[in-house]
Amino acid sequence: MLNLKNINFTIKKDGEEINLIKDTNLKINKGSFVAVVGPSGCGKTTLLKIIAGINEQNKGQITWDNRDLSEEDFSPIELGYVPQFSVAFDELTVSESIKTSIKLRVKTDSKKHLSEIYDTIIEQTGLGELTDRRVNVLSGGQKRRLSLALELVTNPKLLLCDEVTSGLDPKSENEIVSLMHSLSNSSNRLIINVTHSLNNLDLYDSVVVLYDGYTVYHGPPSNLNHYFSVNSAEEIYPMLTNRSNLEWHNSWIKHRTKYEEDLLPQSIGSEPNKNKSDNLTPANAMEQFFALSVRRWKIFLRDKTQIILHLGMLFLFPILVALFGFDGIDQPKSMPNQTNENIIDQLNYQVSVSQSHVKIGSLISGLVMFQVILLTLMASNNSSREIAGEREILEKEKFSGLHISSYIFSKIGFLSTLVFLQSIWMGIFVQICIPSLPGNIITRLIILLLVNASMTSICLGISAMMRNPEQSSLLSIYLVGFQLPLSGAILALPDWISPITQPLISAYWAWSGSLDSMKGEYFGQSIDAVTQETSLQSINICFAWLVIHIIIGIFFAYSGSKRPQW
């Protein structure tokens, strides 16, 4: 039995306390199918989240089979929660979505075990004819069936559904409610469905009516019209406005015993759950990592827009760099050891030598910085929406037992592949097209890898901290936009601001490290000629700072992903 005693939930808004749930007392038997109804904003979803443990009540106690949930909460196996939003990726098929959910939530001993769970769910939800369809082509009712299917993978003893019939046509709504009714009756499973709709109430075992945070009815649907003195359920919401919420609540306190007694026989003779939920164990972190990795690559390879964008950047960006150095890099002029020319000719030649060094040094510096900036742009595209774009699904999967470490490592694995391909191809292509570019190719490739990885990591951290992908993308674009002006590569920064900004600019460390590695060669004087106003750091220091940026980005990605953002 689920028992709620004196539940209160309060939030603060503009310094004022607002009671969303007030003195709620409910006893709900196992095997029941319960509707929680009420006008918009009355606290239905809030109450469901309190039961789920997403929101913590300010006062009161919730017990499940006499177990205090504040001391021993539901395990991910026991509880299923279907939110208002879709919890499936559009690019996956119905079959892939369900099998991935099984791998993320249940430890399966073999492929046969996985298939048994999968076949049971398909049979229960009637999705047999839709298994090969992608989620993005499903109707609203079919998506709700899939959402229910994803929660049935653990055969939960308590299934909480939040507005799963919202926006559906009457026929689809009736089908979904009938499905939930059968799922409840087929086992000793308690299903609580929050809904604004007052249709199909006869399919529920009991109905809870909320009004402005107060419980004003809990009993059989057959007694609703009599209690509220209406001819049909559709008249209940207008009737509620005739009295205050406290008056309705006090009236309910007086009459509740009579109506709740009619619910007690529901638990008599209920069959124990004969499915194997008690034998299921949650998936471990490694199993979740592999399931997440496979899913991420499937989604990526099926997103034609992203594939085209990545390939366009991968091949066009190096070509842009090569165009600026297509004529090669000339050897700089040098002053002769001895000369018989007059002083005027010597001065003129010295000026031409200086101009040669500045021109060649500017070309080398520009080619290096151009590669770096283009890679930071690729990095932003890699990860700026990576977490924020699937935030709702992440929150749902965290609630269902997802290990954050598995999630972050799956992102690192996926993004590392992109970073490696982009950086290596950029470095090799530019080297082939501009063979006279000074410096060791291996050193340059390492720097390109590090700057791409650092910016990808930072943007991943931003994506985890933001609430939506639009905010994350905008902030990441701003970050890339500031890389060039704040690096000091084009215009020297004021002495007072340089120590503040340069440690934060990945492009500076990549540019500085690359040029520092080239100074020992024939072009050292040319590089010195264009870096007099901006000091270069040693390559080892540059490596260290880029690694620090990577670590900082991963830290924010982990902490941002772990932080609840329902």
C-alpha positions as CSV (number, residue, x, y, z in Angstrom):
1,M,0.0,0.0,0.0
2,L,1.1,3.6,-0.7
3,N,0.3,5.8,2.2
4,L,0.7,9.6,2.2
5,K,0.3,11.3,5.6
6,N,0.0,15.1,6.0
7,I,2.0,15.9,2.9
8,N,2.8,19.6,2.4
9,F,5.0,21.1,-0.2
10,T,6.0,24.8,-0.2
11,I,8.2,26.9,-2.5
12,K,9.5,30.4,-2.2
13,K,8.7,32.9,-4.9
14,D,9.7,36.6,-4.7
15,G,10.4,36.0,-1.0
16,E,6.9,34.7,-0.3
17,E,6.1,31.1,0.6
18,I,3.5,29.4,-1.7
19,N,1.9,26.2,-0.7
20,L,1.5,23.9,-3.7
21,I,0.4,20.8,-1.8
22,K,-1.5,21.1,1.5
23,D,-2.3,18.4,4.1
24,T,-2.6,15.6,1.7
25,N,-3.6,12.2,3.1
26,L,-4.1,9.2,0.8
27,K,-4.1,5.4,1.1
28,I,-3.9,3.6,-2.2
29,N,-3.9,-0.1,-2.5
30,K,-1.6,-2.2,-4.7
31,G,-3.1,-3.3,-8.0
32,S,-5.2,-0.1,-8.2
33,F,-5.5,2.1,-11.2
34,V,-5.8,5.7,-9.9
35,A,-6.6,9.0,-11.7
36,V,-5.4,12.3,-10.2
37,V,-7.5,15.0,-11.7
38,G,-8.1,18.7,-11.1
39,P,-8.0,22.1,-12.8
40,S,-4.7,23.3,-14.3
41,G,-2.2,24.4,-11.7
42,C,-3.8,22.6,-8.8
43,G,-0.7,20.5,-7.9
44,K,-1.3,17.2,-9.8
45,T,2.2,17.0,-11.3
46,T,3.8,18.3,-8.1
47,L,2.1,15.5,-6.1
48,L,3.3,12.9,-8.5
49,K,6.9,14.2,-8.3
50,I,6.7,14.1,-4.5
51,I,5.7,10.4,-4.6
52,A,8.5,9.7,-7.1
53,G,11.0,11.5,-4.9
54,I,11.9,14.2,-7.5
55,N,10.5,16.8,-5.1
56,E,10.9,16.4,-1.4
57,Q,7.9,17.3,0.8
58,N,8.4,20.0,3.5
59,K,6.2,18.1,5.9
60,G,4.7,14.6,6.2
61,Q,5.5,11.0,5.6
62,I,5.2,8.7,2.6
63,T,5.4,4.9,3.1
64,W,5.3,2.0,0.7
65,D,4.4,-1.4,2.3
66,N,5.1,0.3,5.7
67,R,8.6,1.3,4.5
68,D,9.4,5.0,5.1
69,L,10.6,6.3,1.8
70,S,12.5,9.1,3.4
71,E,14.8,6.4,4.9
72,E,14.7,3.9,2.1
73,D,13.6,5.3,-1.2
74,F,12.3,3.3,-4.2
75,S,14.9,1.5,-6.2
76,P,15.1,2.1,-10.0
77,I,13.7,-1.4,-10.5
78,E,10.6,-0.8,-8.3
79,L,9.5,2.5,-9.7
80,G,8.5,3.6,-13.2
81,Y,7.9,7.2,-14.1
82,V,6.4,8.4,-17.4
83,P,6.9,12.2,-17.8
84,Q,4.9,14.6,-20.0
85,F,7.7,14.8,-22.6
86,S,8.9,12.1,-25.0
87,V,11.7,10.0,-23.6
88,A,12.8,8.4,-26.9
89,F,15.2,9.7,-29.5
90,D,13.6,10.4,-32.9
91,E,16.4,8.7,-34.9
92,L,15.9,5.3,-33.2
93,T,13.3,2.7,-34.0
94,V,10.8,1.4,-31.5
95,S,12.7,-1.8,-31.2
96,E,16.1,0.0,-30.6
97,S,14.5,2.3,-28.1
98,I,13.1,-0.5,-26.0
99,K,16.3,-2.7,-26.2
100,T,18.5,0.2,-25.3
101,S,16.2,1.0,-22.3
102,I,16.6,-2.6,-21.2
103,K,20.4,-2.5,-21.4
104,L,20.5,0.8,-19.5
105,R,18.2,-0.4,-16.7
106,V,18.4,-4.2,-16.3
107,K,21.4,-6.5,-16.0
108,T,20.7,-9.2,-18.6
109,D,22.5,-12.6,-18.3
110,S,22.2,-13.3,-22.1
111,K,20.7,-12.3,-25.4
112,K,17.9,-14.8,-24.6
113,H,17.2,-13.0,-21.3
114,L,17.0,-9.6,-23.1
115,S,14.7,-11.1,-25.8
116,E,12.4,-12.5,-23.1
117,I,12.0,-9.0,-21.5
118,Y,11.6,-7.4,-24.9
119,D,9.0,-9.8,-26.2
120,T,6.9,-9.5,-23.0
121,I,6.9,-5.7,-23.3
122,I,6.0,-5.7,-27.0
123,E,3.1,-8.1,-26.2
124,Q,1.9,-6.0,-23.2
125,T,1.9,-2.7,-25.1
126,G,0.7,-3.9,-28.5
127,L,3.7,-2.4,-30.4
128,G,4.4,-5.5,-32.4
129,E,3.6,-3.9,-35.8
130,L,5.6,-0.8,-35.1
131,T,9.0,-2.2,-34.0
132,D,10.8,-1.2,-37.2
133,R,9.4,2.3,-37.3
134,R,11.5,5.3,-36.2
135,V,10.2,7.3,-33.3
136,N,9.8,10.5,-35.4
137,V,7.1,9.0,-37.6
138,L,5.0,7.7,-34.7
139,S,1.6,9.2,-33.9
140,G,1.0,10.8,-30.6
141,G,-0.8,7.8,-29.2
142,Q,2.0,5.4,-30.5
143,K,4.6,7.6,-28.8
144,R,2.7,7.3,-25.5
145,R,2.6,3.5,-25.9
146,L,6.4,3.6,-26.4
147,S,6.9,5.8,-23.3
148,L,4.9,3.2,-21.3
149,A,6.9,0.4,-22.8
150,L,10.2,2.0,-21.8
151,E,9.1,2.0,-18.2
152,L,7.9,-1.6,-18.2
153,V,11.4,-2.9,-18.8
154,T,11.9,-3.4,-15.0
155,N,8.3,-4.5,-14.5
156,P,7.8,-1.8,-11.8
157,K,5.5,-2.3,-8.8
158,L,4.6,1.4,-9.0
159,L,4.1,3.2,-12.3
160,L,3.6,7.0,-12.2
161,C,2.2,8.6,-15.4
162,D,2.2,12.4,-15.9
163,E,-0.3,13.6,-18.5
164,V,0.3,10.7,-20.9
165,T,-3.0,11.3,-22.6
166,S,-2.6,15.1,-23.0
167,G,-3.1,16.3,-26.5
168,L,-4.5,13.0,-27.8
169,D,-7.7,12.6,-29.8
170,P,-10.6,10.8,-27.9
171,K,-9.9,7.5,-29.6
172,S,-6.2,7.5,-28.8
173,E,-6.9,8.7,-25.2
174,N,-9.3,5.8,-24.7
175,E,-6.7,3.3,-26.0
176,I,-3.9,4.6,-23.7
177,V,-6.2,4.6,-20.6
178,S,-7.4,1.1,-21.5
179,L,-3.8,0.0,-21.9
180,M,-2.9,1.3,-18.5
181,H,-6.0,-0.3,-17.0
182,S,-4.9,-3.7,-18.4
183,L,-1.3,-3.2,-17.2
184,S,-2.6,-2.6,-13.7
185,N,-5.1,-5.5,-13.7
186,S,-2.6,-8.0,-15.2
187,S,-0.4,-7.8,-12.1
188,N,-0.3,-6.4,-8.6
189,R,0.9,-3.1,-10.0
190,L,-0.2,0.3,-8.8
191,I,-0.6,2.8,-11.6
192,I,-1.2,6.5,-10.8
193,N,-2.1,8.6,-13.8
194,V,-2.2,12.4,-13.6
195,T,-4.6,13.9,-16.1
196,H,-6.6,17.0,-16.8
197,S,-9.2,15.0,-18.8
198,L,-12.3,13.7,-17.2
199,N,-13.0,11.2,-19.9
200,N,-12.8,7.4,-19.3
201,L,-13.0,7.8,-15.5
202,D,-15.0,4.6,-15.4
203,L,-11.9,2.6,-16.2
204,Y,-10.1,3.7,-13.0
205,D,-10.4,2.0,-9.7
206,S,-10.3,5.3,-7.8
207,V,-10.1,9.0,-8.6
208,V,-8.3,11.7,-6.6
209,V,-9.5,15.3,-7.1
210,L,-7.2,18.1,-6.3
211,Y,-8.2,21.8,-6.1
212,D,-5.6,24.5,-5.5
213,G,-3.3,22.1,-3.6
214,Y,-5.9,20.4,-1.4
215,T,-7.4,16.9,-1.8
216,V,-11.1,17.4,-2.1
217,Y,-12.1,13.8,-3.1
218,H,-10.7,10.3,-3.2
219,G,-13.0,7.5,-4.0
220,P,-14.6,5.3,-6.7
221,P,-15.4,7.2,-10.0
222,S,-19.0,6.0,-9.7
223,N,-19.5,8.3,-6.7
224,L,-18.0,11.4,-8.2
225,N,-21.2,12.9,-9.6
226,H,-23.1,12.3,-6.3
227,Y,-20.4,13.8,-4.2
228,F,-20.1,17.0,-6.2
229,S,-23.8,17.2,-7.0
230,V,-23.3,17.3,-10.8
231,N,-24.9,15.4,-13.6
232,S,-21.6,14.6,-15.4
233,A,-17.9,14.6,-14.7
234,E,-17.4,17.5,-17.1
235,E,-19.3,19.8,-14.6
236,I,-16.9,19.1,-11.7
237,Y,-14.3,21.8,-12.5
238,P,-16.9,24.6,-12.8
239,M,-18.5,23.4,-9.6
240,L,-15.2,23.6,-7.7
241,T,-15.1,27.4,-8.3
242,N,-18.3,27.9,-6.3
243,R,-16.5,27.3,-3.0
244,S,-13.0,28.0,-1.7
245,N,-10.4,25.2,-1.7
246,L,-10.3,25.1,2.1
247,E,-14.1,24.7,2.2
248,W,-14.0,21.8,-0.2
249,H,-11.2,20.2,1.7
250,N,-12.9,20.5,5.1
251,S,-16.1,19.0,3.5
252,W,-14.0,16.1,2.3
253,I,-12.5,15.6,5.7
254,K,-16.0,15.1,7.1
255,H,-17.1,12.6,4.4
256,R,-13.8,10.8,3.4
257,T,-14.3,7.7,5.6
258,K,-17.5,6.6,3.8
259,Y,-16.0,7.0,0.3
260,E,-12.5,5.5,1.1
261,E,-14.1,2.4,2.6
262,D,-15.5,1.6,-0.8
263,L,-11.9,1.3,-2.0
264,L,-10.8,-1.3,0.5
265,P,-12.2,-4.4,-1.3
266,Q,-10.0,-3.6,-4.3
267,S,-7.0,-5.2,-2.6
268,I,-8.8,-8.3,-1.6
269,G,-7.9,-11.3,-3.6
270,S,-5.3,-9.5,-5.7
271,E,-2.8,-11.8,-7.2
272,P,0.9,-11.4,-6.4
273,N,3.1,-10.3,-9.2
274,K,4.3,-13.5,-10.8
275,N,6.7,-11.7,-13.2
276,K,10.4,-11.8,-12.5
277,S,10.8,-8.2,-11.3
278,D,12.0,-9.3,-7.9
279,N,14.9,-11.2,-9.6
280,L,15.9,-8.2,-11.8
281,T,19.0,-6.2,-10.9
282,P,20.1,-2.8,-12.2
283,A,22.6,-2.6,-15.1
284,N,26.1,-1.7,-14.0
285,A,28.1,1.3,-15.2
286,M,30.1,-0.6,-17.9
287,E,26.9,-2.0,-19.4
288,Q,25.4,1.4,-19.4
289,F,28.5,2.9,-21.1
290,F,28.4,0.5,-24.0
291,A,24.6,0.9,-24.4
292,L,25.0,4.7,-24.4
293,S,27.9,4.6,-26.8
294,V,26.1,2.5,-29.4
295,R,23.0,4.6,-29.1
296,R,25.0,7.8,-29.6
297,W,26.7,6.6,-32.8
298,K,23.4,5.4,-34.2
299,I,21.8,8.7,-33.7
300,F,24.8,10.6,-35.2
301,L,25.0,8.4,-38.3
302,R,21.3,8.8,-39.0
303,D,21.3,12.6,-38.6
304,K,22.0,13.6,-42.2
305,T,22.2,17.3,-41.4
306,Q,24.9,16.7,-38.8
307,I,26.8,14.4,-41.1
308,I,26.8,16.9,-43.9
309,L,27.8,19.7,-41.5
310,H,30.7,17.7,-40.0
311,L,31.9,16.5,-43.4
312,G,31.7,20.1,-44.8
313,M,33.8,21.4,-42.0
314,L,36.2,18.5,-42.1
315,F,37.1,19.0,-45.8
316,L,36.5,22.7,-46.4
317,F,38.2,24.2,-43.4
318,P,41.7,22.7,-44.2
319,I,41.2,23.9,-47.8
320,L,40.6,27.4,-46.6
321,V,43.9,27.3,-44.6
322,A,45.8,25.8,-47.5
323,L,44.6,28.6,-49.9
324,F,46.4,31.3,-47.9
325,G,49.7,29.3,-48.0
326,F,49.3,27.8,-51.4
327,D,52.3,29.7,-52.8
328,G,54.5,28.3,-50.1
329,I,56.6,30.1,-47.5
330,D,59.7,31.8,-48.9
331,Q,63.0,31.7,-47.1
332,P,63.6,35.0,-45.3
333,K,66.3,37.3,-46.4
334,S,69.4,37.6,-44.2
335,M,72.1,40.2,-43.8
336,P,75.5,39.4,-45.5
337,N,78.5,39.0,-43.2
338,Q,80.6,41.4,-45.2
339,T,79.5,44.1,-47.7
340,N,81.3,46.8,-49.8
341,E,78.0,48.7,-50.3
342,N,77.6,52.2,-48.9
343,I,75.7,52.9,-45.8
344,I,72.6,54.0,-47.5
345,D,72.4,50.7,-49.5
346,Q,73.1,48.7,-46.3
347,L,70.2,50.5,-44.5
348,N,67.8,49.9,-47.4
349,Y,68.8,46.3,-47.5
350,Q,68.4,46.0,-43.7
351,V,64.9,47.4,-44.0
352,S,64.0,44.9,-46.7
353,V,65.3,42.1,-44.5
354,S,63.1,43.3,-41.7
355,Q,60.1,43.5,-44.0
356,S,60.8,40.0,-45.2
357,H,60.9,38.7,-41.7
358,V,57.7,40.5,-40.8
359,K,55.9,39.2,-43.9
360,I,57.0,35.6,-43.5
361,G,56.4,35.7,-39.7
362,S,52.9,37.1,-40.2
363,L,52.1,34.3,-42.8
364,I,53.3,31.6,-40.4
365,S,51.5,33.1,-37.4
366,G,48.4,33.6,-39.5
367,L,48.4,30.0,-40.8
368,V,48.8,28.6,-37.3
369,M,46.1,30.8,-35.8
370,F,43.7,30.1,-38.7
371,Q,44.0,26.3,-38.1
372,V,43.5,26.9,-34.4
373,I,40.4,29.1,-34.8
374,L,38.8,26.8,-37.3
375,L,39.3,23.8,-35.0
376,T,37.7,25.8,-32.1
377,L,34.7,26.4,-34.4
378,M,34.5,22.6,-35.1
379,A,34.8,22.0,-31.4
380,S,31.9,24.3,-30.7
381,N,29.8,22.4,-33.2
382,N,30.9,19.1,-31.7
383,S,29.6,19.6,-28.2
384,S,27.7,22.8,-27.7
385,R,24.3,21.0,-27.8
386,E,25.6,17.6,-26.8
387,I,24.0,17.5,-23.3
388,A,21.6,20.4,-23.4
389,G,19.9,19.0,-26.5
390,E,18.9,15.9,-24.6
391,R,18.6,17.3,-21.1
392,E,15.0,16.0,-20.5
393,I,15.9,12.5,-21.5
394,L,19.1,12.6,-19.4
395,E,17.0,13.7,-16.3
396,K,14.6,10.8,-16.9
397,E,17.4,8.3,-17.3
398,K,19.2,9.6,-14.2
399,F,16.0,9.1,-12.3
400,S,15.9,5.5,-13.6
401,G,19.3,4.6,-12.4
402,L,21.8,5.9,-15.0
403,H,25.3,6.3,-13.7
404,I,26.6,9.9,-14.5
405,S,30.1,8.5,-15.0
406,S,28.8,6.1,-17.7
407,Y,27.1,9.0,-19.4
408,I,30.1,11.3,-19.4
409,F,32.5,8.6,-20.5
410,S,30.2,7.8,-23.4
411,K,30.3,11.5,-24.4
412,I,34.1,11.6,-24.1
413,G,34.4,8.5,-26.3
414,F,32.1,9.8,-29.0
415,L,33.6,13.3,-29.1
416,S,37.2,12.0,-28.9
417,T,36.7,10.3,-32.2
418,L,35.4,13.5,-33.8
419,V,38.3,15.5,-32.3
420,F,40.9,13.0,-33.5
421,L,39.6,12.9,-37.1
422,Q,39.2,16.7,-37.4
423,S,42.6,17.5,-35.9
424,I,44.7,14.9,-37.6
425,W,43.1,15.6,-41.0
426,M,43.6,19.4,-40.6
427,G,47.3,19.0,-39.7
428,I,48.1,16.4,-42.4
429,F,46.2,18.2,-45.2
430,V,47.8,21.6,-44.4
431,Q,51.3,19.9,-44.2
432,I,50.8,18.3,-47.6
433,C,49.6,21.5,-49.2
434,I,52.2,23.7,-47.5
435,P,55.3,21.5,-47.0
436,S,57.4,24.6,-46.2
437,L,55.4,25.3,-43.0
438,P,58.1,25.0,-40.3
439,G,58.0,22.9,-37.2
440,N,57.7,19.2,-36.4
441,I,54.5,17.7,-37.8
442,I,54.0,15.5,-34.8
443,T,54.3,18.4,-32.4
444,R,51.9,20.4,-34.4
445,L,49.4,17.5,-34.6
446,I,49.5,17.1,-30.8
447,I,48.8,20.8,-30.3
448,L,45.9,20.7,-32.8
449,L,44.5,17.7,-30.9
450,L,44.8,19.4,-27.6
451,V,43.2,22.7,-28.6
452,N,40.3,20.9,-30.3
453,A,39.9,18.7,-27.3
454,S,40.1,21.6,-24.9
455,M,37.4,23.6,-26.6
456,T,35.2,20.6,-27.2
457,S,35.5,19.8,-23.5
458,I,34.7,23.4,-22.4
459,C,31.7,23.5,-24.7
460,L,30.6,20.2,-23.3
461,G,30.8,21.7,-19.9
462,I,28.8,24.7,-21.0
463,S,26.2,22.3,-22.5
464,A,25.8,20.5,-19.2
465,M,25.4,23.7,-17.2
466,M,22.8,25.3,-19.5
467,R,19.1,24.5,-19.3
468,N,18.5,24.5,-23.1
469,P,20.5,24.0,-26.3
470,E,19.9,27.6,-27.5
471,Q,21.6,29.1,-24.5
472,S,24.4,26.6,-24.7
473,S,25.0,27.2,-28.4
474,L,24.9,31.0,-28.0
475,L,27.4,31.0,-25.2
476,S,29.7,28.6,-27.0
477,I,29.7,30.8,-30.1
478,Y,30.6,33.8,-28.0
479,L,33.5,31.8,-26.5
480,V,34.8,30.9,-30.0
481,G,34.3,34.5,-31.1
482,F,36.5,35.9,-28.3
483,Q,39.4,33.4,-29.0
484,L,41.1,35.5,-31.7
485,P,40.9,39.0,-30.3
486,L,41.8,37.9,-26.7
487,S,44.7,35.7,-27.9
488,G,46.9,38.7,-28.6
489,A,47.9,37.1,-32.0
490,I,46.4,40.0,-34.0
491,L,46.6,43.0,-31.6
492,A,48.7,43.0,-28.5
493,L,46.6,43.1,-25.4
494,P,47.1,45.8,-22.7
495,D,49.6,44.7,-20.1
496,W,47.0,44.8,-17.3
497,I,44.5,42.5,-19.1
498,S,46.8,40.0,-20.7
499,P,47.5,38.0,-17.5
500,I,43.7,37.8,-16.8
501,T,42.4,36.7,-20.2
502,Q,45.2,34.6,-21.8
503,P,45.0,31.7,-19.3
504,L,41.3,31.3,-20.3
505,I,41.9,31.3,-24.1
506,S,42.7,27.9,-25.6
507,A,43.6,29.5,-28.9
508,Y,46.4,31.5,-27.3
509,W,48.1,28.4,-25.9
510,A,47.8,26.5,-29.1
511,W,49.2,29.4,-31.1
512,S,51.9,30.2,-28.6
513,G,53.0,26.5,-28.4
514,S,53.1,26.1,-32.1
515,L,55.2,29.2,-32.7
516,D,57.5,28.4,-29.8
517,S,58.2,24.9,-31.4
518,M,59.2,26.7,-34.6
519,K,61.6,29.2,-33.2
520,G,64.5,26.9,-33.2
521,E,64.4,26.6,-36.9
522,Y,65.4,28.9,-39.8
523,F,62.2,31.0,-39.3
524,G,62.9,31.9,-35.7
525,Q,63.8,35.5,-36.4
526,S,60.7,35.9,-38.5
527,I,58.5,34.6,-35.7
528,D,60.3,36.9,-33.3
529,A,59.5,39.8,-35.6
530,V,55.7,39.4,-35.2
531,T,55.6,38.4,-31.6
532,Q,57.5,41.2,-30.0
533,E,54.3,42.7,-28.4
534,T,52.8,39.3,-27.3
535,S,55.1,37.0,-25.3
536,L,55.2,33.4,-26.3
537,Q,55.2,30.6,-23.6
538,S,57.2,27.5,-23.8
539,I,55.6,24.5,-25.5
540,N,55.5,22.5,-22.3
541,I,53.6,25.2,-20.5
542,C,51.2,25.5,-23.4
543,F,50.6,21.7,-23.3
544,A,49.9,21.9,-19.6
545,W,47.3,24.7,-19.9
546,L,45.5,23.0,-22.7
547,V,45.2,19.8,-20.6
548,I,44.0,21.9,-17.7
549,H,41.2,23.3,-20.0
550,I,40.2,19.7,-20.9
551,I,40.0,18.7,-17.2
552,I,38.0,21.8,-16.3
553,G,35.5,21.1,-19.2
554,I,35.1,17.5,-18.1
555,F,34.6,18.6,-14.5
556,F,31.8,21.1,-15.5
557,A,30.3,18.5,-17.8
558,Y,30.1,16.0,-14.9
559,S,28.8,18.4,-12.3
560,G,26.3,20.0,-14.7
561,S,25.0,16.6,-15.7
562,K,24.7,15.4,-12.1
563,R,22.8,18.5,-11.0
564,P,19.0,18.0,-11.2
565,Q,17.3,20.2,-13.8
566,W,13.8,18.8,-14.0
